[in-house]
Amino acid sequence: MVPVNIDVVSDVMCPWCYIGKKRLETALAALPADLQVHVHWRPYQLDSTLPKEGKDRRLYLSEKFGGAERAQQVYDTIADAGRAENIPFDFDGITVSPNTLDAHRLIRWSATDAPGVQDRLVDILFRAFFIEGKNIGDNAVLLDAAEQAGMDRAVTETLLMSDADRTEVEGEIETARHMGVTGVPCFILDNKYAIMGAQTADVLADAIRQVASQSDSNAQQ
């Protein structure tokens, strides 16, 4: 069968993106063994105005949702969805809302590394933020994540200390917005079909099968 390419537009400070990743993994596991799927992680920022050092989490959520009580209600719902995907969200353990631009630069570089490194890095960053409460805008945290994923720490540090690919990542984010991506996750299949939101594994698997079948039919014509 013709391989299917999936571009996942995502932000590593978005809890629904973490849930979406888990659901995508479940969907991929349900697909036929002869169907190849290539997943690429693309950048998005829920809030590009956050400073490099981040912002106090309680203050940020209070400002965003109009009060701590409303924020708690929103995150209680997300926590319930996370438990269904075996994600033990620890929202109370998060002290800083980070600027994720450098995390996205890291994810971009990981795409040129060995197969599987990018997906592993994304998972490490999600876990670091949502379960371990780390500031994923901090260089030391990013370097630890890169090394854990299998990237060269020294090379990554040199890149991170520079402005390498900053403009390119910002350009990708702007392109996503021009394409109509207003929320994440967004799954783009073969640059033709977009699935918005953290849809269920069944929905994702069905969409991938349909795209694969159509691509296979076109290839045989």
MOFEN-V317012 format. One record per pair of residues at least 6 apart in sequence whose ideal C-beta (glycine too) atoms are under 8 Angstrom apart, sorted by the first residue. I is the first residue (numbers start at 1). J is the second residue. Records with the same first field share a line. If there is no record, write none. Layout:
BEGIN
I = J, J
END
This chain:
BEGIN
1 = 32, 34, 35, 36, 212, 215, 216
2 = 212, 215, 216, 218, 219
3 = 35, 36, 37, 38
4 = 35, 36, 37, 38, 189, 190, 208, 211, 212, 215
5 = 37, 38, 40, 189, 190, 191
6 = 24, 37, 38, 39, 40, 187, 188, 189, 208
7 = 40, 42, 187, 188, 191
8 = 17, 20, 21, 24, 39, 40, 41, 42, 185, 186, 187, 188
9 = 42, 43, 44, 176, 181, 184, 185, 186, 187, 188
10 = 17, 20, 21, 41, 42, 43, 44, 122, 184, 185, 186
11 = 17, 43, 44, 45, 46, 100, 104, 184
12 = 100, 103, 104, 107, 122, 125, 126, 129, 136
13 = 46, 47, 97, 98, 100, 129, 136
14 = 44, 46, 184, 185
15 = 75, 78, 82, 89, 130
16 = 78, 81, 184, 185, 197, 198
17 = 126, 184, 185, 198
18 = 82, 87, 126, 130
19 = 78, 81, 82, 85, 87, 198
20 = 184, 185, 187, 197, 198, 199
21 = 122, 123, 126, 185
22 = 85, 86, 87
23 = 85, 198, 199, 200, 201, 204
24 = 39, 187, 201, 204
26 = 85, 201
27 = 201, 202, 204, 205, 208
28 = 37, 39, 205, 208
30 = 201, 205
31 = 37, 205, 208, 209
35 = 208, 209, 212
37 = 208
39 = 119
40 = 111, 118
41 = 107, 111, 118, 119, 122
42 = 172, 176, 188
43 = 104, 107, 108, 169, 172, 173, 176
44 = 173, 176, 181, 184, 186
45 = 99, 100, 101, 104, 173
46 = 100, 184
47 = 97, 99
48 = 99, 101, 173
50 = 60, 97, 98, 99, 137
51 = 99
52 = 99, 102, 137
53 = 96, 137, 138
54 = 96, 97, 98, 99, 135, 137, 138
55 = 96, 97
56 = 95, 96, 97
57 = 94, 95, 96, 97
58 = 68
60 = 97
61 = 68, 71, 75, 97
62 = 68, 71
64 = 71
65 = 71, 74
75 = 89, 91
78 = 89, 91
79 = 89, 91
81 = 198
82 = 88, 89
87 = 130, 131
88 = 131
89 = 130, 131
90 = 130, 131, 132, 133
91 = 130
93 = 131, 132, 133
94 = 129, 130, 133
95 = 133, 135
96 = 135, 137
98 = 129, 135, 136, 137, 138
99 = 137
100 = 136, 137
101 = 137, 166, 169, 170
102 = 137, 139, 142, 160
103 = 125, 136, 137, 142
104 = 169, 173
105 = 159, 160, 164, 165, 166, 169
106 = 121, 125, 142, 145, 146, 151, 156, 160
107 = 118, 121, 122, 125
108 = 165, 168, 169
109 = 151, 156, 159, 165
110 = 117, 118, 121, 146, 149, 151
111 = 118
113 = 150, 151
114 = 150
117 = 149, 150, 151
120 = 149, 150
121 = 145, 146, 149, 151
124 = 145, 148, 149
125 = 136, 145
128 = 134, 136, 141, 145
129 = 136
134 = 141
135 = 141
136 = 142, 145
139 = 157, 160, 161
142 = 156, 160
143 = 153, 156, 157, 160
146 = 153, 156
147 = 153, 156
159 = 165
176 = 186
179 = 194
180 = 194
181 = 194, 196
183 = 196, 197
185 = 197, 198
186 = 194, 195, 196, 197
187 = 194, 195, 199, 204, 207
188 = 194, 195
189 = 195, 207, 208, 211
190 = 211, 215
192 = 211
193 = 207, 211
195 = 203, 204, 207
END
